[in-house]
């Protein structure tokens, strides 16, 4: 299946771009999976094995946060055009809506001094009080974690529980993602980077804001196996648990540009990639080296899990290789 794409996935390891790769390709009900390379190269070299948990980073946004907000839409508890100040009184700008947060067009910007040294309450207060809305509100996509963190705050207001507990109950359990967790066993995890303060990060979230916010973070923090990410993609394709959690109409609606000016190539939560045939595919990445592609028209899906930040974070070679791989995959499938 997709031999050119498969070859490029193997080159990620053979060229030393990442230590190891776990991937799945789906095509019209057929599934191809492989796990190869190293789990880690520092401080010792260990072989990558199946069923390990990856810190999927920002895939948390589309596996958990986005479906839960869509569920709240269907239940008429949240509105797409609803100003978030109605849901979060601490947020002062009445112009910013839920749509802006989901499409990364909120223009919330600014600098929080010593961000990583703050505790959870201090960081949330800084988000409310030290950031502001720029003049590109609704007009330009600028990817940020802040929108999803605020959506997590909305979820907590509605459920009166920490957002990651809500995700476990309302998303992971109904979708049968039983191997996914916010509290992994360290021994079952692929490590991410080596940090001078934290040491080898393994079984703890890599993302600094998510590390500070803990169970109150909706933008990152989820650990998943290849099997569970593949299950999630199959659900989005309508091949598994159709109608569970969200209506098919709601899932179908994701495959379109939801930015306010319809020029941003962003869906609700998801990024969009154009297939050669002209339709949109859902796409999202995680900083740690994870990404998914979902083509509902052709019933194709791609899941790639790597630890591209291991042992050091700066890895622009991976970003270039990922972009090439995506273009080959879209053309080949």
Buried (B, 14 or more C-beta within 10 A) or exposed (E): EBEEBBEBBBBBBEEEBBBBBBBBBBBEEEEEBBBBBBBBBBEEEBEBEEEBBBBBBBBBBBBBBBBBBBBBBEEEBBBBEBBBBBBBEEBEBEEBBBBBBBBBBBBBBEEBEEBEEBEBEBBBBBBBEEBEBBEEBBBBBBEBBBBBBBBBBBBBEBBEBBBBBBBBEBBBEBBBBEBBBBEBEEEBBBBBBBBEEBEBBBBBBBBBBBBBBBBBBBBBBBBBBBBBBBBBBBBBBBBBEEEEBBBEEBBEBBBEBBBBEEEBBBBBBBBBBEBEEEBBBBBBBBBBBBBBBBBBEBBBBBBBBBBBBBBEBEBEBBEEBBEEBBBBBBEBB
